[in-house]
Amino acid sequence: MENLELLSDSTWITSIWHSNPYSIYRIKNDTLFIKEAYNWYGPNNSHGYKVIFHPYKIFEINRDTIIVENVFHGELQLKPDNWENPLVFVSLEKLRQPINNFRFLKLNYANVFDGSLEVIVDSTRRIIYKKYPSPFKHNSGKEIKWSRYLLPAEFENFKNILALSLISSLPNTRGCSIDEPQKDFTVSTNNKTYTTKGCILYYPQIQLFNYLYNLNKSKSVQTKSN
């Protein structure tokens, strides 16, 4: 299932395209049209801009779910192995995972171009943030180390982002493409500890990763717990 949030009457956000989750859509009668726009290049250096609205027949639609028929229009031998039909788009709120007895979250990030990062958030609202520059690239930043605390309201916001990240639904090992950064999570909550290692993340997890990565710039942290 894929998450779906309607932002307006022409734009939604969905995890089906994890690299660019914002896309244009329109609904006419019983058909959902999803916009694809791209530059094409042909012979003799010809090029142009192409826009296609892909049609999907709607089987069911309500405030948090859309189920559509996914039809492959290409040559049969080129059909992807992971092709799904029907497609089920679901609001993240419907998939929200409970966060009870939260103990800690740990992120380990490693990127040959960006360096490495370790972030720990625990049940006392304490943050340990350690960022190291890449040894393989000049001017990749300075070493950063600090320990601070999330404000109480911000701690609740963090747990809300965690609940919508669906981290516990990820496999223990995720795939990686060439030079893709490693992003490993360990989360202890609901009296269980979840660990997932690898690179590929989708929209719900990307929101959590971005939140943790940018805690160094957050204005909702303080040096003391009270």
C-alpha positions in Angstrom: 0.0 0.0 0.0 1.1 3.5 -0.7 0.4 6.6 1.4 -1.6 9.4 -0.1 -2.3 13.0 1.0 -4.3 15.4 -1.1 -2.6 18.9 -1.0 -5.1 20.6 -3.3 -7.6 19.8 -6.0 -4.7 19.2 -8.4 -1.7 18.0 -6.3 -1.1 15.1 -4.0 1.9 13.6 -2.2 2.4 9.9 -2.3 5.2 7.5 -1.5 4.8 5.7 -4.8 7.5 8.0 -6.2 10.0 8.1 -3.3 12.5 10.4 -5.1 9.8 13.0 -6.0 6.6 12.4 -4.0 4.8 15.5 -5.2 2.8 14.9 -8.4 -0.1 16.4 -10.4 -3.3 14.5 -10.7 -6.9 15.0 -11.8 -10.1 12.9 -11.5 -12.7 12.7 -14.3 -15.7 10.5 -13.8 -14.3 7.0 -12.7 -10.7 7.7 -13.9 -7.7 9.0 -12.1 -5.1 10.7 -14.3 -1.5 11.0 -13.0 0.8 13.5 -14.7 4.2 12.5 -16.0 6.4 15.3 -17.4 9.9 14.8 -18.8 12.4 16.0 -21.4 13.0 13.6 -24.3 16.0 13.4 -26.6 15.9 12.1 -30.2 18.2 11.8 -33.2 20.2 14.7 -34.6 20.2 16.4 -31.1 16.5 16.9 -31.2 14.7 17.3 -27.9 11.5 18.4 -26.4 9.2 18.5 -23.3 6.6 15.9 -23.0 3.6 15.7 -20.7 1.5 12.5 -20.3 -1.5 11.9 -18.1 -1.6 8.2 -17.3 -5.2 6.9 -16.7 -6.2 4.5 -13.9 -9.7 3.3 -13.4 -11.0 3.9 -9.9 -12.5 0.9 -8.1 -12.9 2.6 -4.7 -12.4 6.1 -3.3 -13.0 7.6 0.2 -11.3 10.1 2.5 -8.2 8.0 3.2 -8.0 5.3 0.4 -8.0 5.2 -3.4 -7.9 1.8 -5.2 -7.2 1.9 -8.9 -6.5 -0.5 -11.8 -2.8 -0.4 -12.8 -2.5 -1.2 -16.5 0.9 -1.9 -18.1 1.0 -0.3 -21.6 4.5 -1.4 -22.7 5.8 -4.5 -24.3 5.1 -7.6 -22.2 8.7 -8.6 -21.9 9.5 -5.2 -20.4 7.0 -5.5 -17.7 8.7 -5.0 -14.3 8.8 -8.0 -11.9 7.4 -5.9 -9.1 4.3 -4.7 -11.1 1.3 -4.5 -8.8 -2.4 -4.4 -9.7 -4.5 -3.0 -8.3 -2.7 0.0 -6.7 -3.9 0.9 -3.2 -3.1 4.5 -2.0 -3.6 5.0 1.7 -3.3 8.0 3.9 -0.4 7.8 6.4 -2.8 8.6 9.2 -4.6 5.4 8.5 -1.3 3.5 8.8 0.0 5.3 11.9 1.9 3.0 14.2 1.6 3.4 18.0 4.5 4.8 20.0 4.3 3.5 23.6 7.1 3.1 26.1 9.5 4.9 23.8 13.1 4.3 25.0 15.4 5.5 22.2 16.0 6.0 18.5 19.4 5.8 16.9 20.3 6.8 13.3 23.7 6.0 11.7 24.3 7.7 8.4 27.3 7.3 6.1 28.0 9.1 2.8 31.3 9.1 1.0 30.5 12.7 -0.2 28.9 14.1 3.0 30.6 12.3 5.8 28.9 10.4 8.6 26.3 11.2 11.3 25.1 9.6 14.5 21.9 10.8 16.1 20.4 9.4 19.3 17.1 10.6 20.8 16.1 9.0 24.1 13.1 8.9 26.5 14.4 11.8 28.5 14.2 14.1 25.4 18.0 14.1 25.2 19.7 14.3 21.8 23.3 13.2 21.1 24.4 14.6 17.7 27.7 13.7 16.2 28.6 14.6 12.6 32.0 13.9 11.0 33.2 15.3 7.6 34.1 13.0 4.8 37.8 11.9 4.7 37.5 11.5 0.9 36.3 15.0 0.0 37.7 18.5 0.8 35.5 21.1 2.3 32.8 18.6 3.4 32.2 20.5 6.6 33.4 20.6 10.2 33.1 18.0 13.0 30.0 18.6 15.1 29.4 17.1 18.6 26.8 18.1 21.1 24.2 16.9 23.6 21.0 18.8 24.1 17.3 18.3 24.8 14.1 18.6 22.8 11.5 21.0 24.2 8.5 19.0 25.5 6.2 20.0 22.7 8.9 19.2 20.1 9.4 15.8 21.7 5.7 15.1 21.0 6.2 16.3 17.4 9.2 13.9 17.1 7.1 11.0 18.3 4.4 11.9 15.8 6.9 11.9 12.9 8.2 8.5 14.2 4.6 7.1 14.4 4.1 8.1 10.7 7.5 6.9 9.5 6.4 3.2 9.6 10.0 2.2 10.5 9.0 -1.1 12.1 7.5 -2.2 8.7 10.8 -2.0 7.0 12.9 -5.2 6.4 16.0 -5.8 8.5 18.2 -5.2 5.4 17.4 -2.8 2.6 19.0 -2.5 -0.8 21.6 0.0 -1.9 22.6 1.4 -5.3 26.0 2.7 -6.3 27.3 5.5 -3.9 23.9 5.7 -2.2 24.3 6.8 1.5 23.8 4.2 4.2 20.9 5.0 6.6 20.6 2.6 9.6 17.9 2.9 12.2 17.4 1.3 15.6 14.2 2.1 17.5 13.2 0.8 20.9 9.5 1.3 21.5 6.3 -0.7 22.3 8.6 -3.0 24.3 10.4 -4.1 21.2 13.6 -3.1 19.4 13.5 -2.7 15.6 16.7 -2.5 13.5 16.8 -1.8 9.8 20.0 -1.3 7.8 20.5 -0.2 4.2 20.0 2.7 1.9 16.6 2.8 0.2 13.9 4.8 2.1 10.5 6.0 1.0 8.5 9.1 1.8 7.5 8.2 5.4 11.0 7.3 6.4 12.6 10.2 4.5 10.6 12.6 6.6 12.0 11.0 9.8 15.5 11.0 8.3 15.3 14.7 7.3 14.1 15.6 10.8 17.0 13.9 12.5 19.6 15.1 10.0 18.5 18.7 10.5 18.3 18.7 14.3 21.5 20.6 14.3 19.6 23.6 12.9 16.5 23.2 15.0 15.3 26.0 17.3 13.4 23.5 19.5 16.3 22.2 21.4 17.9 23.5 24.7 20.9 22.7 26.8 18.9 21.6 29.8 16.1 19.1 30.2 13.8 21.5 32.1 
